[in-house]
Structures are given as structure tokens and as C-alpha cells.
Amino acid sequence: MVLEKLIELPNKLRIAWLIRKGMQLGANCFIDKSATIDGSFPWLISIGANCTITYNVVILAHDASTKRALGYSKIGAVTIGNNCFIGSGAIILPNVHIGSNTIIGAGAVVTRDIPENSVAVGNPARVVSHTRDFLASHSQAIRAGPCFPREGWTEGHGLTKERKQTMKDAVRGKVGYAD
């Protein structure tokens, strides 16, 4: 099966294969190696520039739920605009357009179009905020802290056992931020 071979390839080769098969991918995108992008109909998938596709995201351009009973699978184009963030474990189903500057929350199941400049969460995904309001709220929270720089506070950048405990204590019962 082609899909099994696709999964075994290193991430860069897998993405290159999808592009050769017709997937459109804008510049400066990050696609986590655990993300699954439909290898059966990649030419129906378009991902804009500056997008982040995180851990265990699934993007499907087909749905075979009708195949056994009717002999045909449903297919539909998937378009993800520029500057989008697709959270961990999100599922993007066929025939969906996600507008630019949109954030899809972790675990969301996107079954219909999401307008640009939106934050969408849940199953099925629904718009809960404007991206501008979401980012303004978090910008204010970053200023209030706790906030930790990368240097000295993350793995591979001088993190100590004591700093791990300090961070753990600082985020107990609230969200913090790391650079």
C-alpha cells in the first residue's frame, strides 16, 4: 500500500512526495513528523505560507465511510490559508476551508469552513474568538507572567533540576509562558 510506504519516509521526503503528487504548500511552514496528510488525494490539499501543523494533526481530503455501501468515497478540497496554527490532534475533514490568520485548537474536529482571523475549538470545531482578541489576551498574560526565556529554562539550554522545580511551582494552578 502506498500510504504505508509514505509513513516510513523521513518527514522531508514525505512532504516532498505529497508536493510531487499535487499538494500545494506555501513557504516557511512547519509540519510535525507525526502529522498525517491524506496521501490518497494530496492534489486536493492546499496549505498557505507560514503555517504550523503540530503533533498528530490529521488532514483528510477523502472519507471512505460511503465506499462499502455505495461504491464511492466522498472527496473534497482542503484549503488552509496563510499564517495558520493547527493544534495538536486536530482533524481537518474534506471540503473545508480554513481562512488565513486562524488558530485551530488542540483536538478540534473541523467539519465546516472556519473564517479568517478566528480561533476555533471543539468537536465539531466552532469559532470562539477573533485571533486579534486571543493574541491580545495572551500578550497581556505574558507581561504578567510567569514567563521563562529559552536560555536556562528549556532542555538543551542549561536547564537545571532547581529551575525545573521553580517552573513547576510558578505554573501551579495557572498558565505560564516559555520562549
C-alpha positions in Angstrom: 0.0 0.0 0.0 1.4 3.4 -1.0 0.3 5.1 2.4 2.4 2.6 4.4 5.5 3.5 2.4 4.7 7.1 2.8 4.6 6.9 6.6 8.0 5.2 6.7 9.7 8.0 4.8 11.5 10.7 6.8 9.4 13.9 7.1 11.1 16.0 4.4 10.8 13.2 1.9 7.2 12.5 2.8 6.3 16.2 2.3 8.2 16.3 -1.0 6.3 13.2 -2.1 3.0 14.9 -1.3 4.0 18.0 -3.2 5.1 16.0 -6.2 1.6 14.4 -6.1 0.0 17.8 -6.2 -0.3 19.1 -2.7 0.3 22.9 -2.5 2.5 24.1 0.3 3.4 27.7 1.0 6.8 28.9 2.2 8.0 28.8 5.8 5.7 26.1 7.0 6.3 23.6 9.9 4.7 20.2 9.6 5.4 17.9 12.5 6.6 14.4 11.5 3.6 12.9 13.3 1.1 14.8 11.2 -0.9 12.7 8.7 -1.7 14.3 5.4 -4.0 12.4 3.1 -1.7 10.5 0.6 -4.7 9.3 -1.4 -5.7 12.7 -2.7 -2.9 15.2 -2.0 -3.7 17.3 -5.0 -6.9 18.4 -3.2 -4.9 19.9 -0.3 -3.5 23.4 -0.2 -1.6 24.8 2.8 -0.7 28.5 2.8 2.6 30.2 3.8 3.8 30.5 7.4 1.6 27.7 8.8 2.3 25.4 11.7 0.8 21.9 11.6 1.5 20.4 15.0 1.7 16.9 16.7 -0.7 14.3 15.4 -2.8 16.6 13.2 -4.8 14.7 10.5 -5.7 16.4 7.2 -8.1 14.3 5.1 -9.3 15.1 1.5 -11.4 11.9 1.4 -13.9 10.0 3.6 -14.4 6.3 2.8 -17.5 5.9 5.0 -19.7 5.5 1.9 -17.3 3.3 -0.1 -18.5 -0.2 1.1 -22.2 0.6 0.8 -22.2 2.8 -2.3 -19.0 2.0 -4.1 -17.7 5.6 -3.8 -15.7 7.6 -1.3 -16.6 11.2 -0.5 -13.8 13.6 -1.6 -13.4 17.4 -1.1 -10.7 20.0 -1.2 -9.0 21.2 1.9 -7.6 24.7 2.0 -5.7 26.2 4.9 -4.9 29.9 4.5 -1.7 31.7 5.4 -0.4 32.2 8.9 -2.5 29.4 10.4 -1.8 27.3 13.5 -3.3 23.8 13.7 -3.2 22.5 17.3 -2.1 19.0 18.4 -4.5 16.2 17.5 -6.8 18.4 15.4 -8.6 16.7 12.5 -9.4 18.6 9.3 -12.1 16.8 7.2 -12.7 17.0 3.4 -14.4 20.0 1.9 -13.1 22.5 4.5 -11.6 26.0 4.0 -9.7 27.5 7.0 -9.2 31.2 6.5 -5.8 33.0 7.0 -4.6 34.0 10.4 -6.6 31.3 12.1 -5.9 29.2 15.1 -7.4 25.7 15.4 -7.3 24.4 19.0 -5.9 21.1 20.1 -8.2 18.2 19.5 -10.6 20.2 17.3 -12.5 18.4 14.6 -13.0 20.8 11.7 -16.1 19.7 9.7 -17.0 23.0 8.1 -15.4 26.3 6.9 -13.7 28.5 9.5 -13.4 32.2 8.6 -10.2 34.1 8.6 -8.9 35.7 11.8 -10.7 33.2 14.0 -9.9 30.9 16.9 -11.9 27.6 16.6 -12.1 24.8 19.1 -14.1 21.7 19.9 -15.8 18.8 18.2 -17.2 19.9 15.9 -15.0 23.0 15.8 -16.7 26.3 16.4 -15.4 29.8 16.4 -14.9 31.2 19.9 -12.8 34.3 19.4 -11.2 36.6 17.0 -7.5 35.9 16.6 -6.7 39.5 17.5 -8.5 39.2 20.8 -6.9 35.9 21.6 -3.4 37.2 21.0 -4.1 40.4 22.9 -5.2 38.4 25.9 -2.1 36.2 25.9 0.2 39.2 25.3 -1.2 40.8 28.4 -0.8 37.5 30.3 2.9 37.2 29.2 3.6 40.6 30.6 2.0 39.5 33.9 4.0 36.2 33.9 5.2 33.8 34.8 7.4 33.9 31.7 10.6 31.9 31.1 13.2 32.6 28.4 14.6 29.7 26.4 18.2 30.1 27.6 18.5 28.4 31.0 14.9 27.3 31.2 14.4 24.6 28.4 16.0 21.2 27.7 19.3 21.6 25.9 19.7 25.2 27.0 21.1 24.9 30.5 18.0 23.7 32.4 18.8 22.6 35.9 16.9 20.4 38.4 16.3 23.5 40.5 14.9 25.5 37.6 12.6 22.7 36.7 11.1 22.9 40.2 10.9 26.7 40.1 9.0 26.5 36.9 6.7 23.7 38.2 5.9 25.9 41.3 5.4 29.0 39.2 2.8 27.4 36.9 0.9 25.5 39.6 -2.7 26.5 39.2 -2.1 28.9 36.3 -0.6 29.1 32.8 2.9 30.3 32.2 4.8 31.0 29.0 8.1 29.8 27.7 10.2 31.5 24.9 
